[in-house]
Amino acid sequence: MQLGLTSIFRFLDAAPSDTLVLATIIKTTGASYRKAGAMMLIDEQLRSSGLISGGCLEDDLKAHARSVFETGNAKTVLYDLSTGDDATLWGLGLGCGGEITILMERISPTNHYGGLAALRTHWQNGVSCGLVKIVAHADDEQVGHFAVCLPGQRVASEFGMGRFEMSDRAVTAATSVAQILATPVSPANRLLVCGGGPDAIPLVHFASQLFWSVTVADHRPAYLTAENFPGAESLMCSEPASTPRSVFEHLHGAVIMTHNVTRDVEWLKILVELDLPYLGILGPVARRDALLELSGIDQKTRLYGPAGLDLGAVLPEEIALSIMSEIHAVINGRPGSSLALMRNST
């Protein structure tokens, strides 16, 4: 489950104070913009990172955050968006039609930032984990207690959950005295862009806007500048064969776009062995087939070439949108089809 932790951690690092309020959706009923496990951070100046709704509840949550800062006590806030003939809230006409229950807790180094600090190492190292937290308890002081566990790992006995099994979504469990929220946490998606030419710039931009961790590799140092790629986590000046193996660890996808046949073949030989969820090649079918022939590779499974969805893309920015859309769909196991057409066909 992707929680937008890249922006959450950046906000946490930049916060002027060690004390913040963490708002977490712990339960939803009916339609809602975000589901259980979604988080939002609020600092003492009431600035925030992360979305709990489409922007309609955030200001009210900041008002609730004031009392959490003042008292230090966690509180639960329920938004019933199904009341009224037109499902409105405060006259805003939200019309979502569901209920959202949110836990708000004051976090600081003394409680490991509500579990965020404890899961950060796993997240940065590309390891999936789970954040298991008490979100309601007969003893209010127990609310917020957490454990971070790896798939299949037993959590502390006081949680009463036995074994936490990873799933795609956050799940709740109840004991005789407590309610527990178990949120699976996926590591940051990692993308390798092989080629730092002008058309790589919008691709890296789109990926970074989606909070992917992006490495750009090219043999031309003049291309690998922070000005060209402000959103990249790493700029690697190297030939394919001399690229450190660490670059290939925990990758979720790669796009080959050096515009040089020899280097594209070298990258293809290396990356096809990794069995990545997504491996894309820029260019038409004829060029893809030529690269496969030159590389001696006859296996096209999980090879996306030409890279991208059929969006009618022509300009570099359009092509980048097409490629990043396909990557996002593949990683999430989706067909990349129109939601309206899919709904209308059922």
Secondary structure, DSSP 4 states (H G I P E B T S, - for coil): ----HHHHHHHHHH-SSS-EEEEEEEEEES--SS-TT-EEEE-TTS-EES-SSSSSSHHHHHHHHHHHHHH---EEEEEETT-TTTT-STTS-----SEEEEEEEEE-GGGGGGGHHHHHHHHHTT--EEEEEEEEESSGGGTT-EEEE-TTPBPPGGG---BPPP-SS-EEEE-SSEEEEEEEEPPPPEEEEE--STTHHHHHHHHHHTT-EEEEEES-TTT--TTT-TT-SEEEE--GGGS-GGGGTT--EEEE--S-HHHHHHHHHHHGGGT-SEEEE-S-HHHHHHHHHHHT----TTEESS-S--S---SHHHHHHHHHHHHHHHHTT-----HHHHHHT-
